[in-house]
């Protein structure tokens, strides 16, 4: 299905220099908006707006770019078409080249699904992308990750109010169930054992499950979550006419200098999967984030992990 009049929402920071050589593309993640990426941008940081022109494109399906929640009929709600990571990056490429006239990108970086888009940029446009730094994400969605997402979607669809996507108001019970399912995957066993949630200001585990996790998902739209989950499940840098499913060939095509930054104890974008991919890329360094914060080592929630990522980006940009 084709989505007519698709819209890509984006924000920029900094100024594009005269030769248009200082552009950085920093895509969003599952359900995240561009405002959720701001923790990695700032004066004195690797992504310094005084030095770089930083473009944050919002994913299709996230509620700001074209999504089930904001498209007019007949493409609204359950009729929103299936969108791939490849589709997202093709749209972003048009933004970068047609809107800004940029022919070289100094860096593409992103967390989680933002990392998947980062890999896709490097595979789809190897002559354009100079560096990549995907963190807590892989070049395709591996089988265990796919299964995890089945549980997330099943929890949401089990709410009768979901009504096959044609709900009148959000399926609140389903959204709360998604939050509880996701809570066991987003952080590691050690995170919970050491009660690291206290560092986020929660007094009890139940406070954390309600305040952080339910609070996170109750602000989302159910169809948007399902649309992006499909995108996530079908992520694969080789699933396109360029590579025709040859995943190893797609990895080998990535000529950008790459810093691969998996979460050391990420439960679904595992470092084992990331290491397989890094070994098949010609200019990749594999550098796990030494953290017990699981997938959210890349979420900007604690200063130690943020510094590790920022330091890696500074090193990469200096090369």
Buried (B, 14 or more C-beta within 10 A) or exposed (E): EEBEEBBBBBBBBBEBEEEBBBBBBBBBBBBBBBEBBBBBBBEEBBBBBEBBBBBBBBBBBBBBBBBBBBBEEEBBBBBBBEBBBBBBBBBBBEBBBEEBEBEBBBBBBBBBBBBBBBBBBBBBBEEBBBBBBBBBBBBBBBEEBBEBBEBBBEBBBEBEBBEEBEBEEBBBBBBBBBBBBBBBBBBBEEBBEEEBBEEEEBEEEEBBBBBBBBEBBBEBBBBBBBBBBBBBBBBBBBBBEBBEEEBEBBBEBBBBBBBBBBBBBBBBBBBEBBBBBBEBBEBBBBBBBEBBBBBBBBBBBBEEBBEBBBEBBBBBBEE
